[in-house]
Amino acid sequence: MAYAEFVDTVVKAVVEKPEAIEIEEETEGNARTFFVHCDPEDVGKVIGKSGRVVSAIRCVVSAVAAKQREKAFVKVVTE
């Protein structure tokens, strides 16, 4: 499973409107950054109380990337 698909699957499990999720991926060397765009009503659910949900997502994605000796970052875009 590609990282973008993995991030998409994890984020869609948290939100109310999974059809509104868009994942942008930027690659620079061995580091990948995923920008998560979601419905404005779901931003709070993705970030979680005190940022706990997004921290957990970042931790899991980072662990998956570490197996391939890469780095991965997840950023939630708030508009």
A tleap script that builds the chain and sets N, CA, C and O, in Angstrom:
source leaprc.protein.ff14SB
mol = sequence {
  NMET ALA TYR ALA GLU PHE VAL ASP THR VAL
  VAL LYS ALA VAL VAL GLU LYS PRO GLU ALA
  ILE GLU ILE GLU GLU GLU THR GLU GLY ASN
  ALA ARG THR PHE PHE VAL HIE CYS ASP PRO
  GLU ASP VAL GLY LYS VAL ILE GLY LYS SER
  GLY ARG VAL VAL SER ALA ILE ARG CYS VAL
  VAL SER ALA VAL ALA ALA LYS GLN ARG GLU
  LYS ALA PHE VAL LYS VAL VAL THR CGLU
}
set mol.1.N position { 0.847 -1.179 0.000 }
set mol.1.CA position { 0.000 0.000 0.000 }
set mol.1.C position { 0.891 1.240 0.000 }
set mol.1.O position { 1.832 1.333 0.789 }
set mol.2.N position { 0.603 2.168 -0.861 }
set mol.2.CA position { 1.359 3.412 -0.922 }
set mol.2.C position { 1.028 4.273 0.292 }
set mol.2.O position { -0.039 4.137 0.892 }
set mol.3.N position { 1.945 5.151 0.643 }
set mol.3.CA position { 1.732 5.998 1.812 }
set mol.3.C position { 0.485 6.858 1.675 }
set mol.3.O position { -0.285 6.986 2.627 }
set mol.4.N position { 0.277 7.451 0.501 }
set mol.4.CA position { -0.886 8.334 0.312 }
set mol.4.C position { -2.186 7.568 0.534 }
set mol.4.O position { -3.118 8.092 1.144 }
set mol.5.N position { -2.251 6.346 0.050 }
set mol.5.CA position { -3.445 5.520 0.265 }
set mol.5.C position { -3.623 5.213 1.746 }
set mol.5.O position { -4.744 5.212 2.254 }
set mol.6.N position { -2.518 4.953 2.436 }
set mol.6.CA position { -2.572 4.649 3.858 }
set mol.6.C position { -3.076 5.855 4.647 }
set mol.6.O position { -3.949 5.716 5.504 }
set mol.7.N position { -2.528 7.038 4.359 }
set mol.7.CA position { -2.968 8.264 5.035 }
set mol.7.C position { -4.445 8.501 4.745 }
set mol.7.O position { -5.210 8.848 5.645 }
set mol.8.N position { -4.842 8.315 3.497 }
set mol.8.CA position { -6.240 8.493 3.099 }
set mol.8.C position { -7.157 7.562 3.891 }
set mol.8.O position { -8.200 7.994 4.382 }
set mol.9.N position { -6.785 6.313 4.016 }
set mol.9.CA position { -7.593 5.329 4.731 }
set mol.9.C position { -7.719 5.683 6.212 }
set mol.9.O position { -8.805 5.597 6.786 }
set mol.10.N position { -6.619 6.076 6.817 }
set mol.10.CA position { -6.635 6.409 8.247 }
set mol.10.C position { -7.479 7.653 8.510 }
set mol.10.O position { -8.266 7.675 9.457 }
set mol.11.N position { -7.326 8.682 7.687 }
set mol.11.CA position { -8.078 9.923 7.893 }
set mol.11.C position { -9.561 9.705 7.629 }
set mol.11.O position { -10.400 10.235 8.358 }
set mol.12.N position { -9.898 8.936 6.602 }
set mol.12.CA position { -11.303 8.685 6.287 }
set mol.12.C position { -12.021 7.946 7.410 }
set mol.12.O position { -13.237 8.069 7.555 }
set mol.13.N position { -11.277 7.177 8.206 }
set mol.13.CA position { -11.883 6.453 9.323 }
set mol.13.C position { -12.301 7.395 10.452 }
set mol.13.O position { -13.108 7.020 11.303 }
set mol.14.N position { -11.766 8.600 10.466 }
set mol.14.CA position { -12.006 9.531 11.564 }
set mol.14.C position { -13.119 10.529 11.258 }
set mol.14.O position { -13.811 10.973 12.174 }
set mol.15.N position { -13.303 10.885 9.996 }
set mol.15.CA position { -14.183 12.002 9.638 }
set mol.15.C position { -15.619 11.575 9.355 }
set mol.15.O position { -15.913 10.394 9.170 }
set mol.16.N position { -16.511 12.578 9.326 }
set mol.16.CA position { -17.929 12.350 9.010 }
set mol.16.C position { -18.171 12.323 7.498 }
set mol.16.O position { -19.044 11.599 7.019 }
set mol.17.N position { -17.392 13.117 6.747 }
set mol.17.CA position { -17.565 13.213 5.300 }
set mol.17.C position { -16.299 12.728 4.587 }
set mol.17.O position { -15.487 13.545 4.152 }
set mol.18.N position { -16.123 11.416 4.464 }
set mol.18.CA position { -14.890 10.885 3.857 }
set mol.18.C position { -14.732 11.230 2.375 }
set mol.18.O position { -13.621 11.203 1.846 }
set mol.19.N position { -15.843 11.555 1.707 }
set mol.19.CA position { -15.742 11.888 0.285 }
set mol.19.C position { -15.060 13.242 0.063 }
set mol.19.O position { -14.629 13.534 -1.053 }
set mol.20.N position { -14.955 14.064 1.095 }
set mol.20.CA position { -14.345 15.390 0.974 }
set mol.20.C position { -12.835 15.371 1.216 }
set mol.20.O position { -12.181 16.407 1.095 }
set mol.21.N position { -12.282 14.227 1.550 }
set mol.21.CA position { -10.857 14.132 1.866 }
set mol.21.C position { -10.027 14.158 0.585 }
set mol.21.O position { -10.307 13.432 -0.369 }
set mol.22.N position { -8.996 15.013 0.584 }
set mol.22.CA position { -8.023 15.055 -0.500 }
set mol.22.C position { -6.634 15.042 0.126 }
set mol.22.O position { -6.371 15.762 1.089 }
set mol.23.N position { -5.755 14.223 -0.424 }
set mol.23.CA position { -4.395 14.111 0.080 }
set mol.23.C position { -3.431 14.577 -1.014 }
set mol.23.O position { -3.434 14.043 -2.122 }
set mol.24.N position { -2.608 15.576 -0.692 }
set mol.24.CA position { -1.548 16.017 -1.600 }
set mol.24.C position { -0.230 15.488 -1.052 }
set mol.24.O position { -0.004 15.490 0.158 }
set mol.25.N position { 0.631 15.040 -1.946 }
set mol.25.CA position { 1.918 14.492 -1.515 }
set mol.25.C position { 3.052 15.266 -2.162 }
set mol.25.O position { 3.057 15.490 -3.372 }
set mol.26.N position { 4.017 15.672 -1.339 }
set mol.26.CA position { 5.238 16.301 -1.833 }
set mol.26.C position { 6.406 15.414 -1.427 }
set mol.26.O position { 6.489 14.961 -0.286 }
set mol.27.N position { 7.299 15.175 -2.366 }
set mol.27.CA position { 8.469 14.350 -2.084 }
set mol.27.C position { 9.725 15.183 -2.265 }
set mol.27.O position { 9.907 15.863 -3.275 }
set mol.28.N position { 10.582 15.111 -1.262 }
set mol.28.CA position { 11.852 15.821 -1.324 }
set mol.28.C position { 12.922 14.899 -0.760 }
set mol.28.O position { 13.011 14.710 0.454 }
set mol.29.N position { 13.723 14.333 -1.630 }
set mol.29.CA position { 14.728 13.365 -1.193 }
set mol.29.C position { 14.044 12.114 -0.675 }
set mol.29.O position { 13.233 11.513 -1.380 }
set mol.30.N position { 14.361 11.716 0.547 }
set mol.30.CA position { 13.703 10.538 1.125 }
set mol.30.C position { 12.614 10.934 2.119 }
set mol.30.O position { 12.202 10.127 2.952 }
set mol.31.N position { 12.151 12.182 2.024 }
set mol.31.CA position { 11.088 12.666 2.917 }
set mol.31.C position { 9.825 12.960 2.114 }
set mol.31.O position { 9.879 13.551 1.035 }
set mol.32.N position { 8.706 12.541 2.654 }
set mol.32.CA position { 7.413 12.794 2.023 }
set mol.32.C position { 6.553 13.594 2.989 }
set mol.32.O position { 6.529 13.326 4.190 }
set mol.33.N position { 5.852 14.575 2.449 }
set mol.33.CA position { 4.928 15.368 3.247 }
set mol.33.C position { 3.546 15.221 2.649 }
set mol.33.O position { 3.347 15.410 1.449 }
set mol.34.N position { 2.588 14.878 3.506 }
set mol.34.CA position { 1.205 14.706 3.073 }
set mol.34.C position { 0.378 15.855 3.632 }
set mol.34.O position { 0.350 16.094 4.839 }
set mol.35.N position { -0.294 16.560 2.727 }
set mol.35.CA position { -1.171 17.653 3.117 }
set mol.35.C position { -2.603 17.144 3.040 }
set mol.35.O position { -3.075 16.765 1.968 }
set mol.36.N position { -3.290 17.134 4.169 }
set mol.36.CA position { -4.650 16.610 4.256 }
set mol.36.C position { -5.634 17.766 4.156 }
set mol.36.O position { -5.635 18.666 4.996 }
set mol.37.N position { -6.471 17.736 3.123 }
set mol.37.CA position { -7.541 18.715 2.948 }
set mol.37.C position { -8.848 17.995 3.268 }
set mol.37.O position { -9.118 16.918 2.736 }
set mol.38.N position { -9.653 18.594 4.137 }
set mol.38.CA position { -10.925 17.972 4.484 }
set mol.38.C position { -11.999 19.042 4.648 }
set mol.38.O position { -11.712 20.239 4.608 }
set mol.39.N position { -13.221 18.601 4.829 }
set mol.39.CA position { -14.355 19.502 5.038 }
set mol.39.C position { -14.080 20.326 6.298 }
set mol.39.O position { -13.582 19.790 7.288 }
set mol.40.N position { -14.400 21.622 6.270 }
set mol.40.CA position { -14.148 22.458 7.452 }
set mol.40.C position { -14.782 21.940 8.741 }
set mol.40.O position { -14.257 22.184 9.827 }
set mol.41.N position { -15.893 21.234 8.635 }
set mol.41.CA position { -16.536 20.676 9.824 }
set mol.41.C position { -15.748 19.496 10.397 }
set mol.41.O position { -15.902 19.169 11.574 }
set mol.42.N position { -14.913 18.859 9.589 }
set mol.42.CA position { -14.161 17.683 10.023 }
set mol.42.C position { -12.742 18.002 10.497 }
set mol.42.O position { -12.053 17.120 11.008 }
set mol.43.N position { -12.301 19.241 10.335 }
set mol.43.CA position { -10.938 19.599 10.725 }
set mol.43.C position { -10.703 19.302 12.208 }
set mol.43.O position { -9.658 18.769 12.582 }
set mol.44.N position { -11.664 19.645 13.034 }
set mol.44.CA position { -11.542 19.388 14.473 }
set mol.44.C position { -11.436 17.917 14.801 }
set mol.44.O position { -10.730 17.533 15.734 }
set mol.45.N position { -12.137 17.086 14.037 }
set mol.45.CA position { -12.069 15.637 14.268 }
set mol.45.C position { -10.712 15.078 13.878 }
set mol.45.O position { -10.194 14.182 14.544 }
set mol.46.N position { -10.132 15.602 12.803 }
set mol.46.CA position { -8.819 15.128 12.356 }
set mol.46.C position { -7.735 15.572 13.327 }
set mol.46.O position { -6.822 14.806 13.632 }
set mol.47.N position { -7.830 16.806 13.815 }
set mol.47.CA position { -6.824 17.310 14.747 }
set mol.47.C position { -7.017 16.695 16.125 }
set mol.47.O position { -6.045 16.304 16.770 }
set mol.48.N position { -8.247 16.608 16.578 }
set mol.48.CA position { -8.523 16.000 17.878 }
set mol.48.C position { -8.272 16.949 19.031 }
set mol.48.O position { -7.733 18.041 18.850 }
set mol.49.N position { -8.665 16.525 20.208 }
set mol.49.CA position { -8.497 17.329 21.417 }
set mol.49.C position { -7.010 17.446 21.728 }
set mol.49.O position { -6.319 16.441 21.894 }
set mol.50.N position { -6.533 18.670 21.804 }
set mol.50.CA position { -5.106 18.964 22.046 }
set mol.50.C position { -4.195 18.343 20.991 }
set mol.50.O position { -3.013 18.124 21.257 }
set mol.51.N position { -4.719 18.056 19.803 }
set mol.51.CA position { -3.904 17.517 18.719 }
set mol.51.C position { -3.561 16.047 18.851 }
set mol.51.O position { -2.632 15.568 18.203 }
set mol.52.N position { -4.293 15.331 19.676 }
set mol.52.CA position { -3.963 13.929 19.930 }
set mol.52.C position { -4.216 13.022 18.732 }
set mol.52.O position { -3.435 12.104 18.482 }
set mol.53.N position { -5.292 13.261 17.988 }
set mol.53.CA position { -5.612 12.393 16.852 }
set mol.53.C position { -4.580 12.565 15.752 }
set mol.53.O position { -4.064 11.579 15.226 }
set mol.54.N position { -4.272 13.814 15.395 }
set mol.54.CA position { -3.290 14.041 14.337 }
set mol.54.C position { -1.900 13.569 14.779 }
set mol.54.O position { -1.115 13.118 13.945 }
set mol.55.N position { -1.590 13.664 16.050 }
set mol.55.CA position { -0.307 13.145 16.551 }
set mol.55.C position { -0.234 11.631 16.395 }
set mol.55.O position { 0.811 11.090 16.035 }
set mol.56.N position { -1.334 10.955 16.664 }
set mol.56.CA position { -1.368 9.505 16.506 }
set mol.56.C position { -1.233 9.117 15.035 }
set mol.56.O position { -0.527 8.165 14.701 }
set mol.57.N position { -1.914 9.857 14.157 }
set mol.57.CA position { -1.799 9.589 12.717 }
set mol.57.C position { -0.361 9.798 12.267 }
set mol.57.O position { 0.183 8.979 11.527 }
set mol.58.N position { 0.252 10.877 12.704 }
set mol.58.CA position { 1.646 11.154 12.340 }
set mol.58.C position { 2.575 10.056 12.832 }
set mol.58.O position { 3.498 9.653 12.124 }
set mol.59.N position { 2.336 9.579 14.030 }
set mol.59.CA position { 3.172 8.526 14.608 }
set mol.59.C position { 3.099 7.244 13.795 }
set mol.59.O position { 4.125 6.620 13.522 }
set mol.60.N position { 1.888 6.848 13.407 }
set mol.60.CA position { 1.707 5.615 12.642 }
set mol.60.C position { 2.309 5.751 11.244 }
set mol.60.O position { 2.992 4.840 10.775 }
set mol.61.N position { 2.064 6.872 10.579 }
set mol.61.CA position { 2.601 7.080 9.230 }
set mol.61.C position { 4.125 7.140 9.275 }
set mol.61.O position { 4.795 6.598 8.396 }
set mol.62.N position { 4.663 7.785 10.278 }
set mol.62.CA position { 6.116 7.858 10.438 }
set mol.62.C position { 6.720 6.475 10.663 }
set mol.62.O position { 7.792 6.176 10.138 }
set mol.63.N position { 6.045 5.636 11.435 }
set mol.63.CA position { 6.531 4.278 11.687 }
set mol.63.C position { 6.526 3.438 10.413 }
set mol.63.O position { 7.450 2.661 10.171 }
set mol.64.N position { 5.481 3.597 9.600 }
set mol.64.CA position { 5.404 2.868 8.328 }
set mol.64.C position { 6.538 3.316 7.415 }
set mol.64.O position { 7.170 2.487 6.759 }
set mol.65.N position { 6.798 4.614 7.367 }
set mol.65.CA position { 7.865 5.138 6.514 }
set mol.65.C position { 9.240 4.709 7.015 }
set mol.65.O position { 10.144 4.468 6.215 }
set mol.66.N position { 9.402 4.611 8.315 }
set mol.66.CA position { 10.692 4.225 8.892 }
set mol.66.C position { 11.094 2.813 8.483 }
set mol.66.O position { 12.282 2.508 8.384 }
set mol.67.N position { 10.114 1.956 8.249 }
set mol.67.CA position { 10.429 0.596 7.781 }
set mol.67.C position { 11.134 0.635 6.428 }
set mol.67.O position { 11.944 -0.239 6.120 }
set mol.68.N position { 10.825 1.649 5.621 }
set mol.68.CA position { 11.436 1.809 4.299 }
set mol.68.C position { 12.611 2.792 4.341 }
set mol.68.O position { 13.112 3.215 3.299 }
set mol.69.N position { 13.042 3.148 5.542 }
set mol.69.CA position { 14.124 4.102 5.758 }
set mol.69.C position { 13.832 5.456 5.104 }
set mol.69.O position { 14.696 6.062 4.470 }
set mol.70.N position { 12.608 5.899 5.277 }
set mol.70.CA position { 12.178 7.195 4.776 }
set mol.70.C position { 11.546 7.977 5.921 }
set mol.70.O position { 11.312 7.442 7.005 }
set mol.71.N position { 11.279 9.238 5.662 }
set mol.71.CA position { 10.579 10.074 6.629 }
set mol.71.C position { 9.253 10.492 6.029 }
set mol.71.O position { 9.157 10.721 4.823 }
set mol.72.N position { 8.239 10.591 6.858 }
set mol.72.CA position { 6.918 11.014 6.394 }
set mol.72.C position { 6.329 11.990 7.397 }
set mol.72.O position { 6.428 11.802 8.610 }
set mol.73.N position { 5.714 13.036 6.864 }
set mol.73.CA position { 5.090 14.061 7.689 }
set mol.73.C position { 3.657 14.243 7.237 }
set mol.73.O position { 3.358 14.143 6.047 }
set mol.74.N position { 2.772 14.510 8.180 }
set mol.74.CA position { 1.355 14.737 7.872 }
set mol.74.C position { 0.986 16.123 8.386 }
set mol.74.O position { 1.214 16.451 9.551 }
set mol.75.N position { 0.416 16.925 7.501 }
set mol.75.CA position { -0.019 18.273 7.871 }
set mol.75.C position { -1.483 18.435 7.476 }
set mol.75.O position { -1.878 18.093 6.361 }
set mol.76.N position { -2.274 18.958 8.396 }
set mol.76.CA position { -3.690 19.204 8.128 }
set mol.76.C position { -3.818 20.650 7.661 }
set mol.76.O position { -3.404 21.576 8.358 }
set mol.77.N position { -4.391 20.834 6.485 }
set mol.77.CA position { -4.560 22.162 5.917 }
set mol.77.C position { -5.882 22.743 6.403 }
set mol.77.O position { -6.949 22.177 6.166 }
set mol.78.N position { -5.798 23.867 7.078 }
set mol.78.CA position { -7.011 24.555 7.527 }
set mol.78.C position { -7.162 25.806 6.683 }
set mol.78.O position { -6.235 26.608 6.573 }
set mol.79.N position { -8.302 25.965 6.105 }
set mol.79.CA position { -8.513 27.088 5.176 }
set mol.79.C position { -9.364 28.149 5.794 }
set mol.79.O position { -9.644 29.165 5.158 }
savepdb mol mol.pdb
quit
